Amino acid sequence: MTDLTAPFIEKICSRAEVAERVARLPRPLVFTNGVFDVLHRGHVLYLSQARALGASLLVALNTDSSARRLGKGDDRPLNKEADRAIVMAALASTSLVTWFDEDTPLQLIAEIRPDLLVKGGDYDMRKLAETQVVESYGGRALALPFVEGYSTTALVQRIRKT
C-alpha cells in the first residue's frame, strides 16, 4: 500500500490550483504558513487553535529552498516538502495544504485573500507586510499565544546531543 492512496492526500494542492481549491472552501478562511519541519505538540495546538477561528484552514508550507533561505541550518529542513505536506494534510485541523517558494507568502495571500491571517505569538503582526495586505481588503491578522517549550530547532539540537 502506498501512502498516496490515503484520503487526506486530496487536501494537498499545487500552487497553480490553490485559488480554485480555496474558492470551494467554506468561509471564513484562516491562513497560516511555516516550515513545520518536525511536527510537535506546539504546532498541533497552534494549528487546532487557528482552525477554530474559521470554517477552513489553509496551511502554506515553505518549499525546501524557501526554508533553507530562513537560515536555520544547511541541513534544514530535515523533512522534504512533499513529506511535510503529507503530515500536515493528515491533521484534522487542516482543510488545504500548499507551498510557496518565495521568502514570504505575500503573493499567495494577495491571490487568495484569506479572511484571517494567523501566526504564532513569536511574531509581531504589525511588522509583517502580510498583515498590511490582509487588512487592506478588510481581513484580520492575529498572533496566537506561543506555546512555550516547543521549538523544532531546540528539538533538533536536543536530538543531536544524544
RABELWO-V88750 format. One record per backbone hydrogen bond with DSSP energy under -1.0 kcal/mol. NH is the residue of the N-H (numbers start at 1). CO is the residue of the C=O. Records with the same first field share a line. If there is no record, write none. Layout:
# RABELWO-V88750
NH=CO, CO
This chain:
# RABELWO-V88750
5=2
6=3
9=6
10=7
11=8
12=9
13=97
21=17
22=18
23=19
25=22
30=56
31=116
32=58
34=60
44=40
45=41
46=42
47=43
48=44
49=45
50=46
51=47
52=48
53=50
54=51
55=28
56=28
58=30
59=96
60=32
61=98
62=34
63=100
67=63
68=64
69=65
70=67
71=68
76=73
84=80
85=81
86=82
87=83
88=84
89=85
90=86
91=88
95=57
96=57
97=11
98=59
100=61
109=105
110=106
111=107
112=108
113=109
115=29
116=29
117=140
118=31
119=142
123=120
127=124
128=125
132=128
133=129
134=130
135=131
136=132
138=135
139=134
140=115
142=117
144=119
148=146
150=147
155=151
156=152
157=153
158=154
159=155
160=156
161=157
